[in-house]
Amino acid sequence: MALVDQKKIIENEPIYDSAFKVRLTRNLEILSNVLANPTTVIGLIIVILMISMALFAPIITEPNTPDPYQMPRDWKAARSAPFTPGHILGTTNRGGDVFYGVVWGARTSLKLSLLVVSLTLVVGVIIGSIAGIAGGKIDEVLMRIVDVFLSIPELIFALAIAAILGPSFTNIILALVVVFWVKYARIMRAQVIRIKQREYVDAAKIMGASNLQIYLKDILPNSFSPVMVQATLDMGNIVLVGATLSFIGLSEAGIAEWGVLVSEGQAGISAGRWWASTFPGLMVFLWALAFNLVGDGLRDVFDPRTETKR
Amino acid sequence: MDQDGTSNSNSFSNRLIASVEDLKVYFHSKKGLLHSVDGVSFDIVDGEIMGLVGETGCGKSVTARSFMQLVQTPPGVIAGGKIRFKSKKTGNQIVDLLSLTENQIRELRGERIAMIFQDPGKALNPGLTIRAQIAEVFQEHRENDVFEKAKLSHVLKGFIGVVLKKYMRQETNLFIRLLLFFPPIRSYKKKLDKAIDKLVTEALAETQIPNPEKVMERYPHELSGGMKQRVMIAQAIACNPDLLIADEPTTALDVIVQARILDLIKELQKRHKTSVLYISHDLSLVRKICDRVAVMFAGKIVETGNSDDIFKNPKHPYTKGLIRASFMTHERGKLEEIDGINAT
């Protein structure tokens, strides 16, 4: 009697849901964990606003120059204050519309950070994985190279490279890639070394999986989350460093970029024309802040060690 | 011994499935060379459960890992010996597992020799569903079976066959993924997926997991320890191997689950006539499940024999002490000491 009942219970066990439901609840759980932190939510809102501003830039302010990334010049209305008709945020002393620069600067920044982050991610993950998997001398050589790169402060290093390559936006991207890949290589190497000692890697080997399969299925997916967190944080930092380089004048002149705009408005600050530098400066600040908030929030969720803090 | 690692020495009797001869595995450490396994020899008779018992650190696991060439070198050194293994699938050819190349051993792993690990929680990839993890075995070793099951043997030749094979081996790139999206390859792919699903369900059902279709979609962290161990066993026996190495498979489980897993291993062993190398430090378990037992101490085998004989009249002082120690857990007394073997 009792045995029959037990069998019935096992068969009708209600803990099993459909695969779709399982996956959905799992993802919702992660999302609710991320959204449980109010600062992350604030960061996320700013990030979404910034990205939509970048995406809809041509709708928000229609470009009237052949190259939309170039600031339109309205020489007649130069040095006008905010809230003048046609120039909501005023103009620089060279007649550039600050509002246009702020909006299209978001587009430039998004382009810059996405390009640099994806390139550094690929380079860093590949080099870190090689070092972690090969070990021994290859690891030693690669990590010493990484050490050399890490020993120079990133801003100064990027500045030097961009200065050598000459002033242009592409060269800023190149300089930032050269500077930022090392962190990813370091993180990835540490992760790969940690994961490759796990028993499930041995288990996969025992099943007869090839080394490439083990790397792609067992090592890479399980070691990726810290790299993703770093990438989110860098989305902010890269714009900060990029704006600094443009400010110094290593970008193309007249481009709609926050750093360029700040430097263009710099001359007017002492004469009381604060607007041309303040608004783009504020944008850089908000952008870096927002991505750092989101990155911190993601780290809290993905890193189990910080879980008890909240 | 030939160049290709095969040998037909007379000492390898027909009854055996594997035989370890004078295996020596050393490890480089800061204090010098550690003789982890120092001249171990034992045979595994075809179709029996062979127990390997000994205390922690005596070299049991290293011996087991040598079967699969899983000892990391460096710091490990295979200093000598042979592990001969009779591969039933390839016409009872006898190979020396230690002298096989990486590719040769890869063909045996999972297919002819399988292994169950100590901690099922660590031995399953946390990022993949149970289905994906068991499917891997079939995709790797049972390609033709899957095609047959999906009734797709006729398309194996030609271009579509190449694409589907790539899909099975998961060597997909963007182009192949694009091709897989279009009919008729799309429908073939669905058939293949269904066939794999069926094979995975069968493998899981064999380990008496309730509701295998649902468990399949779960991730390891959503299952209990006993369930995970059953999944491990399902993975190991999926290809019906000749030799199953169980490295303390029940240590991480509680007593009741332990008993069930043991019954399961024994039942599967009988049904598939698999030989099992059962490694444990728990004598009562070994006595319950094994036909023969080898007792290991400080990298050496000190005693081998039928498990009843060994437990009734142990000959070596270490075995005596071990048996005494395991049956006096509730009466506190002095543990018996023996003179150690100088391991340098």
Interface residues (C-beta under 8 A of the other chain):
Chain A: I10 E11 E13 Y16 D17 S18 A19 V22 R26 R198 E199 Y200 D202 A203 A204 K205 I206 M207 G208 A209 S210 Q213 L216 K217 D218 P221 N222
Chain B: M68 L70 R106 E107 L108 R109 G110 E111 I113 A114 M115 F117 Q118 D119 K122 A123 L124 N125 P126 G127 L128 A132 E136 V137 E140 H141 Q170 P210 N211 K214 V215 E217 R218 Y219 E222 M232 Q235
